[in-house]
Amino acid sequence: MNVMEINGVKAVIAYDPEINKFRGEFVGLNGGADFYATDIEGLRKEGELSLKVFLEMCVEEGVSPYKKVSGRFNLRLPQDLHNEAVTLAKASGKSVNAWVADVIRQAAGIPAH
């Protein structure tokens, strides 16, 4: 996965061929904070600086730096895929919601609780 964790905050990393640099973008923040570098060491250093500046600005402006999520999302699937999800959930003795949560947890490498 193209994810880097910097000071407890995850960032998605991608290569931008137009500028010949890696770009990191923090996720879960209540605003934009991205950073660029040509190598991983530089990317981590720039990420730390970008995050520090972002967090300082949040303190100055009195806003929460992190997005709040409800834990709910709507998912639209083609009918055949929805039917498969229902079948697999039922076969595992779970609701579709619990089954989808488990699939996402497994894909993210998060242990079941």
N, C-alpha and C positions, 0 to 999 in steps of 0.2 A: 504494500500500500504506500501511497505517496503522502504519508502523514508524518509530521514532525511535532513532537511535544516540546514546548518551550515554557519553562516555569509553570508547568501544570496546565497550559492552554494549548490546544491542538491547532495545527495549521496544515492546510493542504498545500502540497508542493507540486509545481508544474514547471516544465522547461518552456521558455519563451524564445523561439528561434529568431524572432525579429530583432531582439536586443541581445541575443546570445547569453542569456542569464537565466538562472532559476528564479521563480517567483513563489513566495510563500504568502498565503492569505489565512489569517486567523479565522476560525469558525466559532460561533457561539458568542461573539462579542456584540455589544449594542452599538455598532458602528464599524467602519472600515479600518483595518490595520493590516497593511501588506508590506512586504519587504523583498529585496532583490539582492542576488550575489552570484558570482561565477562558480563558487564551490560550496560544499556543505559546511565547512568551518565558517566561511564568511556569511552563509545563509543563517546559521545559528546566531552569530554575533549580531547581524542586522535585525534578526527576529527579536532578540532580547531588547535591543534598543527601541525598535518599533513598539513593542508591547509596553515597555516602560513609559514611553512618551504618551501612548494611548491611555494607560491607566492614570498617569498624572493629570492629563486633560479631563478625564472623568471626575477626578477628585475636585479639580478647580471648578468644574461646571456643576458639581453636585448631582451627577447622574450615575446610575448603576452601570458598570462596565459590561455586565453579562446579560444576554437576552434571556428572558423568561419564556419557557415553552410549556404548553399545556399538557403535553404527553398524548395528545390526540392528533391524528392526521387522517385525511380521507385518501383512500387508495382506489383508483379506477383500474380495473383489469378487464381484458377481453373475457367473454363469457366462458370459453373453454378453460382458461387459466383459473378463473374463479371456481369453476366446478372441480378442478384438480385440487385447489387449495382446500375446498370443503371436504373432499374425499380424504386427503392426507391428514387433515386435522382430525376428522372423525376416526380414522384408522389409528391415530395416536392417542385417542381419548381426550382430545383438547377441543376448545372452541377455536374458531378461525382466528380470533384475536390473539389468543394465547399461543397458537401455533405460529402465526406470523411473527409475534414478539420473539419466540424462541429461535426462529430462522434468522432474524436480524441479529439477535444476541450472538448466535453461533458465527455468523458471517463477520461480525465485529470482533470476535475473539473474547467476548465478555463471558465469564463463567456464569452458569445458572445459579440463581439464589434460592 
